[in-house]
Amino acid sequence: MINKKEDSDIPAVEAGASEEKKKPRRRARRRKAKKATSSGDAVAQAPAKAPAEEPAGAKAKPKRRRRRRRKSPAKEADQATEVKAAPDGAEPERIFGAGILDEKTTAAAETPPAGDNASAPPEAAKKPAKRRRRRRKPAAATPAEAEAAETPPAKAEAPAAPDGKPKKRRRRGRGGRKGPEKLMLMNAIDPGEVRVAVVEDGSLGEIYLERTKQHLIAGNIYRAKVTSVARKLQAAFVDLGVGKDAFLHASDTMPPDGGSAEILKDKKPKKRSKRLYKIEDMVKKGQDLLVQVTKEGIGQKGPAVTTYHSIPGRFLVLMPGLGRLGVSKKIQDDKERDDLKKMLKSLSPPDDLGFIIRTAGLGRSEEELQSDLVYLMGLWEALKDRAKAAEPPAVIYQESDLVIRAVRDAFTEDTSKIIVDSKEVYERVRDFVKSVMPGELAKVELYSSDEPIFHKHNVEEQLLRLLGRRVELPGGGSLVIEQTEALVAIDVNSGKGKGAKSSRDLILKTNLEAVKEVARQLRLRDIGGLVMIDLIDMDDLPDRKKVEGALKDALAGDKARVRVAPISEFGIAEMTRQRVREGLQRSLFGPCPVCGGTGMLKTAESVGLDCLREVKAALGNGAGRVELTLNPEVALYVANRYRNNMMQLEGRHKAEIILKGDPNLGAGDMAVRTLPGGERE
């Protein structure tokens, strides 16, 4: 049992406790501290309650708060000196509190208490009890955990699945994740047209179209005759035998004599000098030249030609007369470029022939390049013999058709399949692939389903969207594309604009989406020439630089030559794209017979006013009868809207005005017929 003090000791203890209360304590201590009622070994009597008797071996509950609490000195002394009765001959068991004693409490505890507690051991009163940290006992380990703890893990294992079997980790890397499926689809079963589409994961990446009636000549080499030399233009016009004369600029003419003398005249070429040659110094009227078409004739313009020839192979491009070796500009890694140049030099090509390694030659072996080199050299020797025997104008070399060009230029190692819907074209593709790259022959397949191949792979729907003026962007913006004779104008609109926190973020986000889609549209529509992109105005220079960089990155994969100028202060991005042939829109559409290609028509009101002016002019010249023929809808509008005006003119001039409707006339067309006064049909 716990010993008690006498009543005479209580006031002194309470006084000491009240003095102790006057000292400042922490805010948390003030809210939860209890009034001290006893000190030493005594238990406070009324009005304080006696502490409850604790059973032997009981442990105090661990405190939930992490902050350390200070208890009242009286309570700490009580906890520090509390003694439990022990059996005879055994040392009494002391129950220590969790508090920390300060100096005054320690001094009070060292003083032996009066009364029955005098027989207590002096050590219990001299030293205060230290705080013990109570740790929670860990839960009992299962047999499996105990065995795992004893056995050191040699290697990390995959996490277990719900069924108990270990999960297989996905292998990420080159062969872990399946790449996008890239297909080359050839639609050649329809008469008079061949279409080739490159589809990557269902999205249209490239589209090529060729019709038999178009008679494309880009890439062909001709023995032509110079018809005229324009000194002011620094250009010459040559006859190819295709209708319009071709345009040859001085910059496209190989000095000093056009580069064909050793072929056509069996003469050694003159030595070149570093000076700039004028067109009249290089070519003369009536001279024969070996020219290659670089651009199809578009509109009223004839084709463009050059005397710098280039004949493409699978991995190399032959450039006769230059004698230089190089690597495609699209291969930008310096180490790869150096390795390819060394490999090309090791093939020992002739000094008078130049060669360029194409992007398709990257990663090819020396034997593959050597095979392509021998093929191109043999082809050039055959072309020279043909050029010497031909009479101008004559075709010396004809570029392959679309089917062979697509396999040669657009087929890459990551192409999964080449699917052809025509049996005849399928055999041609197989023969070409077998001769050039026999290892890819298994990728050529014949399509035999009744459903059209472009409908099967959702290409037809994507083609229809390419024909519109407006292109929607993912973020709510849009593009408006207008093609003219001189340039292509593209306007960027923000639209609803969603997914941005501020106006600056919205403008930047819309412009970034726009330039990526512009690059895609230019490639798919095959738009060339000067392109002006009217971006949303950006005040910050870093934003303009970011959009400009995104445009260049998006155009990096374009096979046509592209030049991009810095974005101006007005938010205009200027660029040029190589134009080889007519774009998709000009290939599929013709000029409108009603509007003449302007896209605009006169309103009915404008046509009615024109009718009044024509009638006044005819009646003023003495006409007695005026017949107006209009579109039926326009004629009805004019008869109702200008009836009174017509009646006044008839009464004033004693003439007759007749309106007729003809559905063959356009909404803005009008036909006027006049008869002299008094004459009737």
C-alpha positions as CSV (number, residue, x, y, z in Angstrom):
1,M,0.0,0.0,0.0
2,I,1.0,3.6,-0.5
3,N,1.9,5.5,2.6
4,K,0.2,8.8,3.4
5,K,1.3,12.0,5.1
6,E,-0.2,13.6,8.1
7,D,-2.7,16.5,7.8
8,S,-0.3,19.0,9.2
9,D,2.0,18.7,6.2
10,I,-0.7,19.5,3.6
11,P,-0.8,23.3,3.9
12,A,2.9,23.5,3.4
13,V,2.8,21.4,0.3
14,E,-0.1,23.4,-1.1
15,A,1.7,26.7,-0.5
16,G,4.8,25.4,-2.3
17,A,2.6,24.2,-5.2
18,S,0.9,27.6,-5.5
19,E,4.2,29.3,-5.7
20,E,5.2,26.9,-8.4
21,K,2.0,27.7,-10.4
22,K,2.9,31.4,-10.7
23,K,5.8,30.6,-13.0
24,P,5.1,30.8,-16.8
25,R,4.6,27.5,-18.5
26,R,4.0,26.5,-22.1
27,R,0.6,27.0,-23.8
28,A,0.0,23.2,-24.2
29,R,0.9,22.7,-20.5
30,R,-1.6,25.3,-19.4
31,R,-4.5,23.5,-21.2
32,K,-3.8,20.0,-19.9
33,A,-2.0,20.5,-16.6
34,K,-3.8,19.5,-13.4
35,K,-3.6,21.2,-10.1
36,A,-0.8,19.7,-7.9
37,T,-2.2,18.4,-4.6
38,S,0.6,16.6,-3.0
39,S,4.5,16.3,-2.8
40,G,7.0,13.7,-1.7
41,D,5.5,10.3,-0.7
42,A,2.3,11.8,0.7
43,V,-1.1,11.7,-1.1
44,A,-3.0,15.0,-1.1
45,Q,-6.3,15.0,0.8
46,A,-9.4,17.2,0.2
47,P,-10.0,19.1,-1.9
48,A,-7.6,17.1,-4.1
49,K,-8.4,13.5,-5.0
50,A,-6.0,10.7,-4.1
51,P,-4.3,9.0,-7.0
52,A,-5.6,5.6,-7.9
53,E,-3.6,2.6,-6.9
54,E,-1.8,1.0,-9.8
55,P,-1.4,-2.7,-10.1
56,A,2.0,-4.3,-10.0
57,G,3.7,-4.5,-13.4
58,A,1.4,-2.0,-15.0
59,K,2.8,0.2,-17.7
60,A,1.9,3.7,-18.5
61,K,0.3,4.4,-21.9
62,P,2.6,5.8,-24.5
63,K,2.0,9.5,-25.3
64,R,0.5,10.3,-28.6
65,R,1.9,13.8,-28.9
66,R,5.4,14.0,-30.2
67,R,6.2,17.2,-28.4
68,R,7.8,16.8,-25.0
69,R,5.5,17.9,-22.0
70,R,6.7,19.3,-18.7
71,K,4.7,18.2,-15.7
72,S,4.2,20.0,-12.4
73,P,7.0,19.6,-10.0
74,A,4.7,18.2,-7.4
75,K,3.4,15.5,-9.7
76,E,6.8,14.6,-10.9
77,A,8.0,14.2,-7.3
78,D,5.0,12.0,-6.6
79,Q,5.7,9.8,-9.6
80,A,9.5,9.7,-8.9
81,T,9.2,8.5,-5.3
82,E,6.2,6.3,-5.4
83,V,7.0,2.9,-4.0
84,K,5.2,-0.4,-4.2
85,A,5.2,-2.9,-1.4
86,A,7.4,-5.9,-2.1
87,P,7.7,-9.4,-0.5
88,D,9.9,-9.9,2.5
89,G,13.6,-9.9,1.7
90,A,13.1,-8.3,-1.7
91,E,13.9,-4.8,-2.8
92,P,10.8,-2.6,-3.1
93,E,9.6,-2.0,-6.6
94,R,9.6,1.6,-7.7
95,I,7.2,3.0,-10.3
96,F,8.8,5.8,-12.2
97,G,6.8,8.5,-14.1
98,A,7.5,9.7,-17.6
99,G,8.2,13.3,-16.7
100,I,11.5,15.1,-16.4
101,L,12.4,16.6,-13.0
102,D,13.7,20.1,-12.7
103,E,16.1,21.4,-10.0
104,K,13.4,22.2,-7.3
105,T,11.7,18.9,-7.7
106,T,15.0,17.1,-7.3
107,A,15.8,19.0,-4.2
108,A,12.5,18.1,-2.7
109,A,12.9,14.5,-3.6
110,E,16.3,14.3,-1.9
111,T,14.8,15.5,1.4
112,P,13.6,12.4,3.4
113,P,9.8,12.6,4.1
114,A,8.5,12.4,7.7
115,G,6.3,9.6,9.0
116,D,6.1,6.0,8.0
117,N,8.3,6.5,4.9
118,A,11.5,7.1,7.0
119,S,12.3,3.4,6.5
120,A,12.4,3.7,2.7
121,P,15.8,3.2,1.1
122,P,17.7,6.5,0.8
123,E,18.7,5.8,-2.9
124,A,15.1,6.3,-3.9
125,A,15.0,9.8,-2.5
126,K,18.4,10.9,-3.6
127,K,18.2,10.3,-7.4
128,P,15.1,11.1,-9.5
129,A,13.8,8.6,-11.9
130,K,15.0,8.9,-15.5
131,R,12.4,8.9,-18.3
132,R,12.0,5.6,-20.0
133,R,11.1,5.5,-23.7
134,R,8.3,3.0,-24.2
135,R,8.6,1.3,-27.5
136,R,5.8,-0.6,-29.1
137,K,6.5,-4.3,-29.4
138,P,6.5,-5.4,-33.1
139,A,3.8,-7.7,-34.1
140,A,4.6,-11.3,-34.1
141,A,6.2,-12.3,-37.4
142,T,4.7,-15.0,-39.5
143,P,6.8,-18.2,-40.2
144,A,7.3,-17.0,-43.8
145,E,8.6,-13.6,-42.6
146,A,10.9,-15.1,-40.1
147,E,12.4,-17.5,-42.6
148,A,12.8,-14.6,-45.1
149,A,14.5,-12.5,-42.4
150,E,17.0,-15.2,-41.6
151,T,17.8,-15.9,-45.3
152,P,19.7,-12.9,-46.9
153,P,18.1,-11.8,-50.2
154,A,20.4,-12.7,-53.1
155,K,18.4,-10.9,-55.8
156,A,15.4,-8.7,-56.0
157,E,12.3,-10.7,-57.1
158,A,9.3,-9.5,-59.1
159,P,6.3,-8.5,-57.0
160,A,3.7,-11.2,-56.4
161,A,0.4,-11.2,-58.3
162,P,-2.9,-11.7,-56.4
163,D,-2.9,-15.4,-57.4
164,G,0.5,-15.9,-55.7
165,K,2.6,-16.1,-58.9
166,P,5.3,-13.5,-59.4
167,K,4.5,-10.8,-61.9
168,K,6.5,-10.6,-65.1
169,R,8.2,-7.3,-65.5
170,R,7.7,-5.6,-68.9
171,R,10.9,-5.3,-70.7
172,R,11.3,-1.7,-71.9
173,G,13.8,-0.8,-74.6
174,R,14.4,-1.4,-78.2
175,G,12.5,-4.6,-78.4
176,G,10.2,-4.4,-75.3
177,R,7.5,-2.1,-76.7
178,K,6.0,-2.6,-80.1
179,G,6.5,0.4,-82.3
180,P,3.9,2.0,-84.4
181,E,2.7,0.1,-87.5
182,K,3.7,1.8,-90.7
183,L,2.0,0.7,-93.9
184,M,2.4,1.7,-97.5
185,L,-0.9,1.4,-99.4
186,M,-1.0,1.4,-103.2
187,N,-4.4,2.0,-104.9
188,A,-3.7,1.2,-108.6
189,I,-6.8,-0.8,-109.5
190,D,-8.8,2.2,-110.7
191,P,-8.3,3.2,-114.3
192,G,-6.2,6.2,-115.1
193,E,-5.0,7.0,-111.5
194,V,-2.5,5.6,-109.1
195,R,-2.5,6.6,-105.4
196,V,0.1,5.8,-102.7
197,A,-0.5,6.5,-99.1
198,V,1.9,6.0,-96.1
199,V,-0.1,5.4,-92.9
200,E,1.4,5.3,-89.5
201,D,-0.9,4.0,-86.7
202,G,-4.0,4.9,-88.7
203,S,-2.9,8.5,-89.3
204,L,-2.1,9.6,-92.9
205,G,1.5,10.6,-93.1
206,E,2.2,10.9,-96.8
207,I,0.0,10.9,-100.0
208,Y,1.1,10.7,-103.6
209,L,-1.2,10.9,-106.6
210,E,-0.5,10.5,-110.3
211,R,-2.8,10.4,-113.3
212,T,-2.0,9.1,-116.8
213,K,-3.4,12.2,-118.5
214,Q,-1.1,14.6,-116.6
215,H,2.0,13.5,-118.4
216,L,4.5,14.5,-115.6
217,I,8.0,15.2,-116.8
218,A,9.8,16.2,-113.5
219,G,13.1,14.3,-113.3
220,N,13.3,13.6,-117.0
221,I,16.5,14.4,-118.9
222,Y,16.2,15.8,-122.4
223,R,18.5,16.7,-125.3
224,A,17.1,20.2,-125.9
225,K,17.8,23.2,-128.2
226,V,18.2,26.8,-127.0
227,T,15.5,28.9,-128.6
228,S,16.4,32.3,-127.1
229,V,18.7,34.0,-124.6
230,A,17.2,36.8,-122.4
231,R,20.2,38.8,-121.1
232,K,18.0,41.0,-118.9
233,L,16.5,38.0,-117.2
234,Q,19.9,36.2,-117.2
235,A,18.1,33.1,-118.5
236,A,17.6,31.1,-121.6
237,F,14.6,29.3,-123.0
238,V,15.0,25.7,-124.4
239,D,12.7,23.5,-126.4
240,L,11.9,20.1,-124.8
241,G,9.3,19.1,-127.3
242,V,6.5,19.1,-124.7
243,G,4.7,22.3,-125.8
244,K,5.9,25.3,-123.7
245,D,9.6,26.2,-123.7
246,A,11.5,25.5,-120.5
247,F,13.1,28.1,-118.4
248,L,16.9,27.8,-117.7
249,H,18.4,30.4,-115.3
250,A,22.1,31.3,-115.2
251,S,22.4,29.9,-111.7
252,D,21.2,26.5,-113.0
253,T,23.7,26.4,-115.9
254,M,27.0,24.6,-115.4
255,P,29.9,26.8,-116.5
256,P,31.6,27.5,-118.8
257,D,29.6,25.9,-121.6
258,G,26.5,24.3,-120.1
259,G,28.3,21.1,-119.0
260,S,27.4,19.0,-122.1
261,A,30.2,19.6,-124.5
262,E,32.1,16.4,-123.7
263,I,28.9,14.4,-124.3
264,L,27.3,16.1,-127.3
265,K,30.3,17.5,-129.1
266,D,33.0,15.0,-128.0
267,K,35.1,17.9,-126.7
268,K,37.0,18.2,-123.5
269,P,35.3,20.6,-121.1
270,K,36.9,24.0,-120.6
271,K,38.6,24.8,-117.3
272,R,36.4,26.7,-114.9
273,S,37.4,29.9,-113.3
274,K,36.2,31.5,-110.1
275,R,34.5,34.4,-111.8
276,L,30.7,34.6,-112.2
277,Y,29.5,33.6,-115.7
278,K,26.7,35.4,-117.4
279,I,24.1,33.4,-119.4
280,E,25.3,34.8,-122.7
281,D,28.8,33.6,-122.0
282,M,27.7,30.0,-121.4
283,V,25.0,29.3,-123.9
284,K,24.1,30.5,-127.4
285,K,20.9,30.5,-129.4
286,G,20.6,27.2,-131.4
287,Q,23.0,25.3,-129.0
288,D,22.2,21.8,-127.9
289,L,22.1,21.1,-124.2
290,L,21.5,18.1,-121.9
291,V,19.0,19.4,-119.4
292,Q,17.0,17.9,-116.6
293,V,13.5,19.1,-115.5
294,T,13.4,20.3,-111.9
295,K,9.9,21.7,-111.7
296,E,6.7,20.9,-113.6
297,G,4.9,23.7,-115.5
298,I,2.3,25.3,-113.3
299,G,-0.5,27.5,-114.7
300,Q,0.9,29.7,-117.4
301,K,4.5,29.0,-116.5
302,G,6.6,26.5,-118.4
303,P,8.8,23.9,-116.7
304,A,12.1,24.8,-115.1
305,V,15.3,22.9,-116.1
306,T,19.0,22.7,-115.1
307,T,22.2,21.4,-116.5
308,Y,23.3,20.0,-113.1
309,H,22.0,16.5,-113.5
310,S,21.2,14.1,-110.6
311,I,20.1,10.5,-111.0
312,P,18.9,8.8,-107.8
313,G,19.6,5.3,-106.8
314,R,18.5,3.3,-103.8
315,F,21.3,4.6,-101.5
316,L,23.3,7.0,-103.7
317,V,22.6,10.0,-106.0
318,L,24.8,10.3,-109.1
319,M,25.8,13.9,-110.1
320,P,27.8,13.8,-113.4
321,G,30.4,16.5,-114.0
322,L,30.8,17.7,-110.4
323,G,33.4,15.2,-109.1
324,R,32.5,15.7,-105.4
325,L,31.5,13.3,-102.7
326,G,29.1,14.2,-100.0
327,V,26.4,13.1,-97.5
328,S,22.8,14.2,-97.4
329,K,22.1,17.3,-95.3
330,K,19.4,15.5,-93.4
331,I,22.1,13.3,-91.7
332,Q,23.3,15.8,-89.1
333,D,25.4,13.6,-86.8
334,D,29.0,14.5,-87.4
335,K,30.4,11.1,-86.6
336,E,28.0,9.4,-89.0
337,R,28.8,11.9,-91.7
338,D,32.5,11.3,-91.4
339,D,32.1,7.5,-91.4
340,L,29.9,7.6,-94.5
341,K,32.3,9.9,-96.3
342,K,35.2,7.5,-95.5
343,M,33.2,4.6,-96.8
344,L,32.3,6.4,-100.0
345,K,35.9,7.3,-100.6
346,S,36.9,3.7,-100.1
347,L,34.7,2.7,-103.1
348,S,37.1,4.7,-105.4
349,P,34.5,6.4,-107.7
350,P,35.6,8.1,-110.9
351,D,37.0,11.6,-110.6
352,D,34.5,13.2,-113.1
353,L,31.4,11.8,-111.3
354,G,30.0,13.0,-108.0
355,F,28.0,11.0,-105.5
356,I,25.9,11.8,-102.5
357,I,24.8,9.2,-99.9
358,R,21.1,9.4,-99.3
359,T,19.4,9.1,-95.9
360,A,18.4,5.5,-96.9
361,G,22.2,4.7,-97.1
362,L,22.6,5.3,-93.4
363,G,23.6,2.0,-91.7
364,R,24.2,0.2,-95.0
365,S,27.2,-2.0,-95.6
366,E,30.0,-1.2,-98.0
367,E,28.9,-4.0,-100.4
368,E,25.4,-2.5,-100.7
369,L,26.8,1.0,-101.5
370,Q,29.2,-0.6,-104.0
371,S,26.4,-2.4,-105.8
372,D,24.4,0.9,-106.1
373,L,27.5,2.7,-107.3
374,V,28.1,0.2,-110.1
375,Y,24.4,0.4,-111.1
376,L,24.5,4.2,-111.4
377,M,27.7,4.2,-113.3
378,G,26.4,1.7,-115.9
379,L,23.2,3.8,-116.2
380,W,25.1,7.0,-116.9
381,E,27.2,5.3,-119.6
382,A,24.0,4.1,-121.3
383,L,22.5,7.6,-121.1
384,K,25.6,9.2,-122.7
385,D,25.4,6.8,-125.7
386,R,21.7,7.5,-126.1
387,A,22.2,11.3,-125.9
388,K,24.9,11.3,-128.6
389,A,22.6,9.4,-131.0
390,A,19.4,11.4,-130.4
391,E,18.2,14.4,-132.3
392,P,16.8,17.3,-130.3
393,P,14.3,17.6,-128.8
394,A,14.4,14.0,-127.4
395,V,13.9,12.2,-124.1
396,I,17.2,10.7,-122.8
397,Y,16.1,9.5,-119.4
398,Q,12.6,9.1,-118.0
399,E,11.9,9.1,-114.3
400,S,10.2,6.0,-113.0
401,D,6.5,6.0,-112.4
402,L,4.9,6.7,-109.1
403,V,4.9,3.0,-107.9
404,I,8.6,2.5,-108.3
405,R,9.4,6.0,-107.0
406,A,7.4,5.4,-103.9
407,V,9.2,2.2,-103.1
408,R,12.5,3.7,-103.9
409,D,12.1,7.0,-101.9
410,A,9.4,6.4,-99.3
411,F,10.0,2.8,-98.2
412,T,12.1,2.6,-95.0
413,E,13.2,-0.2,-92.6
414,D,10.4,0.5,-90.2
415,T,7.7,0.0,-92.9
416,S,5.7,-3.0,-91.9
417,K,4.0,-3.9,-95.2
418,I,3.5,-2.8,-98.8
419,I,-0.1,-3.6,-99.7
420,V,-1.1,-3.4,-103.3
421,D,-4.6,-3.9,-104.7
422,S,-3.6,-4.6,-108.3
423,K,-2.1,-7.9,-109.5
424,E,-0.1,-6.3,-112.3
425,V,1.4,-3.6,-110.0
426,Y,2.0,-6.2,-107.3
427,E,4.2,-8.2,-109.6
428,R,6.2,-5.0,-110.6
429,V,6.7,-4.1,-107.0
430,R,7.9,-7.6,-106.2
431,D,10.4,-7.6,-109.1
432,F,11.8,-4.2,-108.0
433,V,12.1,-5.1,-104.3
434,K,13.7,-8.4,-105.2
435,S,16.4,-6.7,-107.3
436,V,17.1,-3.8,-105.0
437,M,16.4,-5.1,-101.5
438,P,15.6,-8.9,-101.5
439,G,15.5,-9.1,-97.7
440,E,12.3,-7.1,-97.7
441,L,10.4,-9.2,-100.2
442,A,8.2,-10.8,-97.6
443,K,6.7,-7.4,-96.8
444,V,5.0,-7.1,-100.2
445,E,1.3,-8.3,-100.0
446,L,-1.6,-8.4,-102.5
447,Y,-4.9,-7.0,-101.3
448,S,-7.8,-9.1,-102.4
449,S,-10.8,-7.8,-100.4
450,D,-13.9,-6.3,-102.1
451,E,-13.8,-3.2,-99.9
452,P,-11.6,-0.5,-101.4
453,I,-8.1,-0.5,-99.8
454,F,-8.3,3.2,-98.8
455,H,-11.7,2.8,-97.2
456,K,-10.4,-0.3,-95.3
457,H,-7.7,1.8,-93.7
458,N,-9.7,5.0,-93.2
459,V,-7.5,6.9,-95.7
460,E,-10.4,8.2,-97.9
461,E,-12.0,10.1,-95.0
462,Q,-8.7,11.8,-94.1
463,L,-8.2,12.8,-97.8
464,L,-11.6,14.5,-97.8
465,R,-10.5,16.6,-94.8
466,L,-7.4,17.7,-96.7
467,L,-9.5,19.4,-99.4
468,G,-11.1,22.0,-97.1
469,R,-9.9,25.5,-96.4
470,R,-10.3,25.2,-92.6
471,V,-8.3,22.8,-90.4
472,E,-9.3,22.3,-86.8
473,L,-6.6,22.2,-84.1
474,P,-6.8,20.0,-80.9
475,G,-6.8,22.9,-78.5
476,G,-9.9,24.6,-80.1
477,G,-8.0,26.8,-82.6
478,S,-8.0,26.5,-86.4
479,L,-6.1,27.1,-89.6
480,V,-7.4,28.8,-92.8
481,I,-5.3,28.0,-95.9
482,E,-5.5,30.1,-99.0
483,Q,-3.5,29.3,-102.1
484,T,-2.8,32.0,-104.7
485,E,-0.7,32.2,-107.8
486,A,2.1,34.0,-106.0
487,L,2.1,32.5,-102.4
488,V,0.2,30.5,-99.9
489,A,-1.3,32.4,-96.9
490,I,-2.1,30.5,-93.7
491,D,-4.1,32.3,-90.9
492,V,-4.0,31.0,-87.3
493,N,-7.1,31.6,-85.2
494,S,-7.3,30.9,-81.5
495,G,-11.0,30.0,-81.5
496,K,-12.5,28.9,-78.2
497,G,-9.1,28.4,-76.6
498,K,-9.2,25.8,-73.9
499,G,-6.7,24.2,-71.5
500,A,-4.6,27.3,-70.7
501,K,-4.3,29.3,-67.5
502,S,-3.6,32.7,-69.0
503,S,-3.8,34.5,-72.3
504,R,-0.1,34.2,-72.9
505,D,-0.2,30.4,-72.3
506,L,-3.2,30.2,-74.7
507,I,-1.4,32.1,-77.4
508,L,1.8,30.0,-77.1
509,K,-0.1,26.7,-76.9
510,T,-2.2,27.6,-80.0
511,N,0.8,28.7,-82.0
512,L,2.8,25.6,-81.2
513,E,-0.1,23.4,-82.3
514,A,-0.5,25.5,-85.4
515,V,3.1,25.2,-86.7
516,K,3.1,21.4,-86.2
517,E,-0.2,21.1,-88.2
518,V,1.1,23.6,-90.8
519,A,4.1,21.4,-91.5
520,R,1.9,18.3,-91.9
521,Q,-0.6,20.1,-94.2
522,L,2.2,21.4,-96.4
523,R,3.6,17.9,-96.8
524,L,0.3,16.2,-97.4
525,R,-1.1,18.9,-99.8
526,D,2.3,19.2,-101.5
527,I,2.2,23.0,-101.2
528,G,5.3,24.7,-102.5
529,G,6.7,28.2,-103.1
530,L,6.4,31.1,-100.7
531,V,4.4,30.4,-97.6
532,M,3.2,33.1,-95.1
533,I,2.0,32.0,-91.7
534,D,0.0,34.7,-89.8
535,L,0.5,33.6,-86.2
536,I,-1.2,35.0,-83.2
537,D,0.8,38.0,-82.0
538,M,3.4,37.2,-79.3
539,D,4.9,40.0,-77.3
540,D,7.7,37.9,-75.6
541,L,10.8,37.1,-77.7
542,P,11.3,33.7,-75.9
543,D,7.9,32.6,-77.0
544,R,8.6,33.6,-80.7
545,K,11.9,31.7,-80.5
546,K,10.1,28.6,-79.1
547,V,7.5,28.7,-81.9
548,E,10.1,29.2,-84.5
549,G,12.1,26.2,-83.2
550,A,9.0,24.1,-83.2
551,L,8.3,25.0,-86.8
552,K,11.8,23.9,-87.8
553,D,11.6,20.7,-85.9
554,A,8.3,19.9,-87.6
555,L,9.7,20.5,-91.0
556,A,12.8,18.4,-90.4
557,G,11.3,15.3,-91.8
558,D,10.1,16.9,-95.0
559,K,11.8,15.5,-98.1
560,A,11.5,18.8,-100.0
561,R,14.0,21.6,-99.5
562,V,12.7,24.1,-96.9
563,R,14.0,27.5,-95.7
564,V,12.5,29.2,-92.7
565,A,13.0,32.9,-91.8
566,P,12.8,34.3,-88.2
567,I,9.3,35.3,-87.0
568,S,8.8,39.0,-87.6
569,E,7.6,41.5,-85.0
570,F,4.2,41.4,-86.7
571,G,3.9,37.6,-85.9
572,I,4.5,36.5,-89.6
573,A,6.5,33.4,-90.2
574,E,7.9,33.3,-93.7
575,M,9.2,30.1,-95.4
576,T,9.8,28.6,-98.7
577,R,9.2,25.0,-99.8
578,Q,10.5,23.3,-102.9
579,R,7.7,22.9,-105.5
580,V,8.4,20.1,-107.9
581,R,4.9,19.5,-109.3
582,E,1.3,20.7,-108.8
583,G,-0.1,20.3,-105.4
584,L,-2.9,18.0,-104.3
585,Q,-5.6,20.7,-104.7
586,R,-4.6,21.6,-108.3
587,S,-4.4,18.0,-109.2
588,L,-7.9,17.2,-108.0
589,F,-9.7,20.5,-108.8
590,G,-10.1,22.8,-111.7
591,P,-11.1,26.5,-111.9
592,C,-14.8,27.3,-111.3
593,P,-16.6,28.2,-114.5
594,V,-19.0,30.5,-112.7
595,C,-16.7,32.6,-110.6
596,G,-13.5,32.1,-112.6
597,G,-11.6,30.8,-109.7
598,T,-12.2,33.9,-107.4
599,G,-14.7,32.1,-105.2
600,M,-17.0,35.2,-105.2
601,L,-20.2,35.9,-107.1
602,K,-22.2,39.1,-107.6
603,T,-25.2,39.5,-105.5
604,A,-28.7,39.7,-107.0
605,E,-28.9,43.4,-106.1
606,S,-25.7,44.1,-107.9
607,V,-26.9,42.3,-111.0
608,G,-30.2,44.2,-110.9
609,L,-28.4,47.6,-110.8
610,D,-26.2,46.5,-113.8
611,C,-29.4,45.6,-115.7
612,L,-30.8,49.1,-115.2
613,R,-27.5,50.7,-116.4
614,E,-27.4,48.4,-119.5
615,V,-31.1,49.2,-120.3
616,K,-30.5,53.0,-120.0
617,A,-27.5,52.8,-122.2
618,A,-29.4,50.8,-124.9
619,L,-32.4,53.1,-124.8
620,G,-30.2,56.1,-125.0
621,N,-28.8,54.8,-128.2
622,G,-32.3,54.5,-129.8
623,A,-33.1,50.9,-129.1
624,G,-36.8,50.2,-129.2
625,R,-36.6,46.7,-127.5
626,V,-34.2,45.4,-124.9
627,E,-34.1,41.8,-123.8
628,L,-32.3,40.8,-120.6
629,T,-31.5,37.1,-120.0
630,L,-30.6,36.2,-116.4
631,N,-30.4,33.3,-114.1
632,P,-34.0,32.4,-113.1
633,E,-33.6,33.2,-109.4
634,V,-31.9,36.5,-110.2
635,A,-34.5,37.4,-112.9
636,L,-37.3,36.9,-110.4
637,Y,-35.5,39.2,-107.9
638,V,-34.9,41.9,-110.5
639,A,-38.5,41.8,-111.8
640,N,-39.9,42.3,-108.3
641,R,-37.3,44.7,-107.0
642,Y,-36.9,47.0,-110.0
643,R,-40.4,46.7,-111.6
644,N,-41.2,50.4,-111.2
645,N,-37.9,51.5,-112.5
646,M,-38.3,49.4,-115.7
647,M,-41.9,50.7,-116.2
648,Q,-40.7,54.3,-116.0
649,L,-38.0,53.7,-118.6
650,E,-40.5,52.1,-120.9
651,G,-42.9,55.0,-120.7
652,R,-40.2,57.6,-121.1
653,H,-38.5,56.1,-124.2
654,K,-41.7,54.4,-125.7
655,A,-39.7,51.1,-125.7
656,E,-40.2,47.6,-124.5
657,I,-38.1,45.8,-121.8
658,I,-38.3,42.0,-121.5
659,L,-36.7,39.8,-118.8
660,K,-36.0,36.1,-119.5
661,G,-34.7,33.3,-117.3
662,D,-32.0,30.8,-118.4
663,P,-30.8,28.1,-115.9
664,N,-27.6,27.7,-117.9
665,L,-26.4,31.1,-116.8
666,G,-24.6,31.7,-113.5
667,A,-25.9,33.8,-110.7
668,G,-23.7,36.7,-111.7
669,D,-24.0,36.4,-115.5
670,M,-26.2,38.5,-117.8
671,A,-27.0,38.6,-121.5
672,V,-28.3,41.8,-123.2
673,R,-29.9,41.9,-126.7
674,T,-31.2,45.2,-128.3
675,L,-33.4,45.9,-131.4
676,P,-33.8,49.3,-133.1
677,G,-36.9,51.4,-132.5
678,G,-40.1,50.0,-134.0
679,E,-38.5,46.6,-134.9
680,R,-40.1,43.5,-133.6
681,E,-39.2,39.8,-133.9
